[in-house]
Amino acid sequence: MKKSILIIVASLFLLGSCASGGFGPSGAIFTSTKIGIHGTSPNGAKKGEACAKSYLALVALGDASVAAAAQQGGITSVQSIDIEVFSLLVYAEACTVVRGN
């Protein structure tokens, strides 16, 4: 019985993703999604991106805020916000992408 529980727990760790983007649907091994959060029409000419990263779900670093993305793109008027999530086993990245003028 104890051996079966140990095998099940070990399988969950091996098959489950150690890192997650934390937003939207996520796959156990691989995730690549784009999710629209806010948008007006038409989109602006400028684009800014800001990302946060996670390693082994133990260390997470970065500023993925709308303000950081707008500053990176030189945007003063945000017209759309998207979230892009990528994860592969022990690495995850969530990026905020803003468009505007």
C-alpha positions in Angstrom: 0.0 0.0 0.0 2.8 2.5 0.9 4.6 1.6 -2.2 1.5 2.3 -4.4 1.1 5.7 -2.8 4.8 6.5 -3.3 4.5 5.6 -7.0 1.4 7.7 -7.5 3.0 10.7 -5.8 6.2 10.3 -7.8 4.2 10.0 -11.0 2.4 13.3 -10.2 5.7 15.1 -9.8 7.2 13.6 -12.9 4.1 14.1 -15.1 3.0 17.5 -13.7 4.5 20.8 -14.6 6.8 22.2 -12.0 6.3 25.7 -13.4 3.2 27.4 -14.5 2.4 30.8 -16.1 -0.5 31.0 -13.6 -3.1 32.4 -16.1 -5.5 30.7 -18.3 -5.4 27.0 -19.4 -2.2 25.2 -18.7 -0.8 21.9 -19.9 1.0 19.5 -17.7 4.1 19.4 -20.0 3.7 22.3 -22.4 1.6 25.5 -22.6 1.5 28.3 -25.2 -1.5 30.5 -25.0 -2.5 34.1 -25.9 -5.5 35.6 -24.1 -7.0 39.0 -24.8 -7.8 41.0 -21.6 -8.9 44.4 -22.9 -9.2 45.9 -26.3 -10.6 48.9 -28.2 -10.7 49.4 -31.9 -8.5 50.2 -33.7 -5.2 49.0 -32.1 -2.4 51.6 -31.8 0.8 51.7 -33.8 3.1 50.9 -30.9 3.7 47.7 -29.0 5.2 47.1 -25.6 5.9 43.8 -23.7 6.8 43.0 -20.1 7.4 39.5 -18.8 7.8 37.5 -15.5 9.5 34.1 -15.4 9.4 31.2 -13.1 12.0 28.4 -12.6 11.0 25.1 -11.0 8.1 26.9 -9.4 10.7 27.9 -6.8 11.9 31.2 -8.1 9.8 33.8 -9.9 11.2 37.1 -11.3 10.0 40.0 -13.4 7.6 42.8 -13.8 4.8 41.9 -16.2 2.6 44.9 -15.3 0.7 47.0 -17.9 2.7 50.0 -16.7 6.0 48.2 -17.4 4.8 47.0 -20.9 3.6 50.5 -21.8 6.9 52.1 -20.7 8.9 49.6 -22.7 6.9 50.4 -25.8 6.7 54.2 -25.2 2.9 54.0 -25.0 0.9 56.7 -23.2 -2.6 55.6 -24.3 -3.2 51.8 -24.0 -5.7 50.4 -26.4 -5.3 46.7 -26.0 -3.9 44.3 -23.4 -3.0 40.6 -24.1 -1.5 38.0 -21.9 0.9 35.5 -23.5 1.8 32.4 -21.4 4.5 29.8 -22.2 5.6 26.9 -20.1 7.7 23.8 -20.6 8.1 21.5 -17.6 10.3 23.5 -15.2 10.2 26.9 -16.9 7.3 29.3 -17.3 6.9 32.8 -18.7 3.9 35.2 -18.6 4.1 38.3 -20.7 1.8 41.3 -20.8 1.6 42.8 -24.3 0.0 46.2 -24.7 -0.7 48.2 -27.9 -1.5 51.8 -28.2 -0.2 55.3 -29.0 
